[in-house]
Amino acid sequence: MSFGSAMSDQQRAPDRLPREFLKIGAALVLGSATAMLDATVVAVATRTLALRFGSTLSAVAWVSTAYLLTMSVVVPLSGWAMGRFGGRRVWLVAVAAFLAGSLLCGLAWSIPSLIAFRVLQALGGGLIQPVGQALLGRHVGPRYMARVMAVMSVPMALLPVLGPAVGGLLLAELGWRWIFFINLPIGALAIVLVRRWVPASESAEAAPATATRFDLRGFALISPGLAALVYGCSAAGDHGGFGAPAAWLPMAGGAALLVTFVLYSLRTASTPLLDLRLFRNKAFSFAMLNALLLGATLFGAMFLLPLYFQQGHSFSPLRAGLVLAPQGLGTAFSTFVAGRLTNRVGPRRLVLTGTAVATAATVPFALVGASTSALELSAPLLLRGLGLGLVTAPLITAGYSTLRRESIPQATTTFNILNRVGGSIGTAVLAVMLERGLSGGAPTAARVASAYGHTFWWALGCTAVTLLAAAFLPGAKAMRAALAQAGAQAPAQALTQGSVSAPVPTPLTAPAGRERASAGAGPSVIRP
């Protein structure tokens, strides 16, 4: 599709979403959906894998941990890789690597071999999300970004509900190998659609030799630093809290490496792996702060809610996933609505409203008792989903609408890093609080309910803190000005680059690969 035809269509029908944008979004979101489905399905199979290979739950937990740590190492490479090889090419290779890893995982003969193949799978899975975001932002543009994101987020909001059901069905009917083989047809279809529908017209793909050199020193600082920080957060729950040497040593080492990277990137004369000068942009800075807090809120709740229904109500993973359906449905509906309202009312009002609703809807969970039924929590789950759905599209649109096109890969990488770090910290804090509440006595119904209620207060506080950061996001007037400026710059960009492009990436989903291993109904939990 040429820029001229797209502009004429937009002028004739300003409220109509171009079909080409929907096709691009559908193709890219299918790849992210594959990785996200894999994360939720594999989490259900922990006990099955332990029994099949005659292994311990702690050993099987490394099937998830190795995947998560590898993703932490790979994500910082996404911005440089797009500039060096081109976004579409990197995305296709990433999905192919993910599928190759999935095939090998399904053929694994032992836990060590499965862990090794999960590392290969994560090498691709870690790039699918940020590269897909950047590609979507480049091709769709700020005017339609929130609306495309809203439509594409509907199936993504339902995956956490469908994942446990799909995993349980595959384990019961086809065996554990099919929790990996299921990725192959979905990923293959995504590759075919991206090759057909996503233009390969980026300058980097046409002339990759002009791209910046690889920042080896920056990579040696940020990737191990992120992996150590994430591992330390994961180990905090297994070892009784953040004071355990197994937790604070890797966290301290990771933090030291990240601080060193910040100092290095601000002082180096060459192009750093992650351009921290983007934080000079006020809208981007506050959007990234919200991304950090949103990661803690979203992933902390994703860890806590299913576990509560499994342990507090003795539900199976399948039933726990189905009980969470109201939240998924609420998120899907409000995300669609937010996409149509973002440009009209401004991101700040929507994010503040959504965060307030999600905070209020968490209160009933903090007040749970031994006699609280799952039915009583259905309405709060629906309201919580409605609130969270109002946050994501406006938040990302607000942060990225003021950036130049060449900053998209770097901005997308930054968003994914902060979102994952926030998720790791939020999950670890809730896990430690829950572990403390469940330890030191018999897991009676009253004790379990009290432990979860106390932990949900922490989750509520984390959600409420987001209100402070959301107050600094752009309002309706500032958003209209940013969109007008982007629209004025778009014709010149299109004439020089030959494609419809605009500086706004968007998250296709919550970061994939955040998996957990649970010992089942016992009081010991943790492996965010």
Beta strands, then each sheet from edge to edge (+ up, - down):
end
